[in-house]
């Protein structure tokens, strides 16, 4: 509505609208990504590419609250990354087209007009996000339905696309209002989060929660975070050889060729530090807060950060529990890995403080 008034009453030009709609698409991408973190439901089909960063979080159960915000679910993060990566790559391309169109049109963009438009759209999307939280829309949505992908695409097609057509055909000014009106209708139609019926929910009625005993466990085994940290840091050279960290490592070569040895060394340090931070963050959320509760008939992996059990197995179904041996044990940092076998399924537990005691407890 602000843009419509700007065109109708204040004579905003096509070049101003191009910049405003392009920036709004970027703001909508950010808003959708943030909304997706809080979506309570999870799609029945996750379909996460395991090559994506943080893909191992897709199976994490539970969420953690920050400040007064609703719980944020780590399992949503890989879906957010996978869903917005194309939009994030597409957004600068559209920006280049926008700038080229403005230059070709020979019209100057008023900084004041652009500032008014950008501030207005940021406020508008901020109000939309506040409504999303206050009205608890996140309780009825999955991560994919909260991403506002349709609205972003409608901005590109109806907003940026429409104004580019207008700028190249130079029709009467009234048609510019028509373009903005069509975009406004698109916002109304596509601006709401998508809803889908194919949803599941992890809550207190889940069979996993129902199957956990109400009594105190016989023993509780915790992880050594220092051991997990040492293991991850030791794997940095290997991770730099595979995607996505390989892309970070490949930047070092052109940086050294263009900027010289000093720049190459700095780029190498940045690549190692970036990889280390990525590995530490991933491992911290994935396993660092796990503790293993041993009951007479069950083993439960409980996440203390998310305050939610992650998996449970019946002790009578355990066919074998061993400490995995490897030729790298002498040089590999961190405690050895415990392997719990259940018929055709295997659970690998890394970083236990007392691996031998855990094995002995399960074998009793």
N, C-alpha and C positions, 0 to 999 in steps of 0.2 A: 504494500500500500504506500509506503514511503517513496519507493521508486516511481510508482504511478503518479503520485502527487508531484514528484520532482520533474517528471516529463510534462505533465499537463499544466502545472502552475509556474514552474521556475525554468522551463525550457532546457532541461538537461539534454545533452547531445548524445548521439549514438555511441561516441567514443567513451563517454562517462559510463554509460550502461554496460558496455563491454567489460570495462575494468571492474565495475561493481558486481556483475553477475559471475565473472571469473573468480573474484575473491570470495564471493558467497559460496561457490562450489567448494572451495578449499575449507571454508569454515564448516560447511555441512559435513565434509569428510571427517574433520576432527570431532565434531559433535557426535556423529554416528559411531565413531570408534569408541568414544568415551561411554556413550549409552550402552554399547555392546558389552562392556565390561561388567555391567550390573544386571544384565538380563538373567532372570532366575531359571528359566526353562532351558533345556538343552535339546537340540534337534535329535530325532531318532537316528539320523544318519549324519555322523560327524564328518567323515570323508576328509581327514586331515592328511596332507602330504607330509610324511615323516622327514623329508628333507628341509622343511621349513623351520626357521628358528622357533624354539620353545614348543615344538610339536609334541614333546613328551608330556606337556601339561594338559593335553586334551583329556586325559583320563583322571585328572585330579578331581576329588569330590570335596564340596564345601567351599565356603567363601570367607573373606576376612573384611571386617568393617574398618573404615578409616574416617576418623572424626565423626561427623553427624551423617555421613553418607551411608546408603544401604550397603550390604555386603558386595564386595567385588570378587568375582569368581575367576581364579587362574585358568580354569578349563576354557574360558571364553577367549583368552588372549591369542592362542594360535588361530582361531577362526577369524578374529579381528584382523590379524596380520595377513592371513591368506586372502581375506575379502577386500581389503582396502589397498593392497599392494598395486593392483592394476590401476585403480583410481588415482593413487598417488603418482604413478608413472605417467598417467594420461593428463593430469592437471597441468604440469609445466608445458606439455606440448600444446595444449589449448592456449596457455598463456602466450607462447610464441606467436600463435595464429592471431591472438587478440592484438598484440603489439604491432604485428605486421599490418593488420587491418587498419589500426589507428594511423600508422605512418603513411599507409597508402592513401587514406582518406584526407590526409593533410590537416586534420583538425586537432586542436590542442585540448588536453584534458585539464579541467579545472581542479587543482588540488583541494580546494574547499568543497567542491561538489563531491569529489571522490571520498573525501574524509567524512562528509555527512552520510553518504551512502554506506560506507564500510562500518561506521559506528552504529548506524541504524540496524544493519543486518546482524552485527555481532550481538547487539542487545536483543534482537528478535530471536536469534538462536539460543541465547542465554535464557530467555524466558521459556522457550520451548523445552530446554533441558530441565529447568526448574519444575515445569509442569510434569515432565516425565518422572521426576523423583517424587514430588509432593503428591501427585495423584497415584503413585505406585504402579505406573504402567509397566515397569520392569518385571513385575510379578507375573504378567500374562504374556511375556514375549520371550523368544529365544534370541540368541546373540545375532543370528543372521537377520532376523526381522527387525532388529533395533538399529541397523547400520545406515538407514536412510539412503540406500543405494538408488532407489527409484527417484528420490528427490534430486540427488546429485546428477543423475543422468538427464532428468527433465531440465535442470539448469543448463546443461551443456546443449541439449537439443532445442528447447523452447527459448531459453534466454540468450546464451551466447550465439547459438546458431541463427536464431531469429534476427538478432541485431546485426550480425555479419551480413545476412541477406539484405537487410535494410540499408546498411552502409554502402553496399556495392550496387544497389539499384536506385538509390536516392529517390524514393517516392515522396509524396506529400507528408508533412510532419504528422498529420493525424494518424498515419499508418504506424508511426513509432509508438503511439499510445496503444494501438491495436496489438503490436508485438508485446508490449509490457502487460497488457490485459490477458493475452494468451498465457504468458508466463505466470501471471497471478492465478489463473485457473489451474495451471499445472501444479502450482504450489499447494493449492487447496486439495487437489485430487491425490497428489503423490506425496504430500508433506507428512502424512501420518505414518508411523511405523507399520510395516507389513505384518499381518497376522496369519498364522497357519495353525491347522488343527493337528499336525503331526508332531506333537510335542510330548516329551516325558519330563519328569521332575524328580530330582533327588531330594527327598525330605525325610521327616521322621517316620513316615509310613513305609519307607524302603525296606525290602526284605533283609538287606545287610544290617541295618540298625536293629531290626526285630530279632535277628539271630545272635546278637551279642549278649552274653550273660550279664545280669545285673550285679553280680558279686564282684569282689575285688580279684584281680588276677593273681595267680600264684607267684609269678615273677614278672618284672618289667625290665626290658633291655633297651638302653638308649644308644644313640649313635655318637661317635666322636666327630664333631664338626671339623676339628683340626685335621683329622685323617681324611675326611672328604675333600677339604681344601687342598691338602697336599696332593691327593690323587688327581684332582682337576688341573692343578698347575702343572703336574708332570705330563699331562696329556696335551698341553698346548701345542707342541710341535706337530703332533699328529692331526689335531683339529685344523691347523693352518693349511693342511693339504687337501681338505674336503670342503665342499660348499656347506653353509654360506660363508664360513670364515676364510675360505680360499679367495673370495672376492676381495676381502680386506688385505690379504697378503699380496695379491697381484698389483695392488696400488703402489707397493714399495718400489717395484722395478721402474715404471715410468717416472715416479717421483725422483728416484736417484739419477736417471738418465737426463731429466730436464733440469733439476735443481742442483745436481752435484752430489758428492758423497755425503756431505753434512745433512742435506735434506733427506737423502735416502736413509741415513741412520735414524733420523727423527721419525720418518714415516714407518720404519721397521719397529721402533719402540712403540709408536701409536698402535700399530697392528697387533703387537703382542699384548699390550695393555687392554685394548678393546676386546680381544679374544678372551683374555683372562676374566675381565668383568662379565662378559656374556656367559662364560662357563660357570662362574661363581653364582651369578644370579639364578641361572637355570637350575643348578644343583641345589641351591639353598631352598628354593620353593619346592622342588621335586622331592627331595629326600631328607634335607638337613633337620627338619622338625619331626621326623617320624620316630616313634617309639613302638616297641613290639611287646604286646601283652600276651602272656602265656596263661591260658586257662586249662582246666583239666581236659576239656574236649576241643579246645580251639586255640588258634593263633590269630591275633588281631593286630594289623598295622594301623596305628592311630596317629593322625597328624595333629600335633599340638598347636600349630599356627592356625590351621583352619578349624580345629576342634571337631574333626570329623574322621571316622574310620575310613581307610582307603581300600582295604581288602581284608578278608578273613578266610581261613581254611580250617577244615576239620582235622584234628590231630590223627584220628584213625585212618584218614585218607593219605597221610604222609607216608610215602614209600621209602624215602631216604632223606637224610639231612647230613651234609658234609661241608667241610671247609675246602673250597676249590684251591687246588695247587696249580702253580704255573712256573715255568722257567724264569719268568720275570719277577717272581716274588722277592728275589734278592735285591733288585734295583727299583722295583715299582714302589712309589710312596704310598702310605696309607695302610690300614689294616686289611687283612685278607678277606675275600668274599665268601659268604656263607650261601650255600645252594640248598633250597628246600624243594624237593621233588614230590609231585602229586600226580601219579600216573603219567599222563602225557603233557603236564604243565609244570613249569619250573619258575620259582621265585628266587632272584638273586639279591642278596642283602649285603650292601657294602658299608663299610665304616663302623661296624659294631664295636663297641668298647670291649666287650667280653665275648668274642666269637666262640671260643671253646666252651664257655659256660652255657651259651645259648644252645649249642649243639647237644650238650649233655642234658639240658633241661628237656629238650624235645624228645630225646631218645629214652627218657625215663618211662 
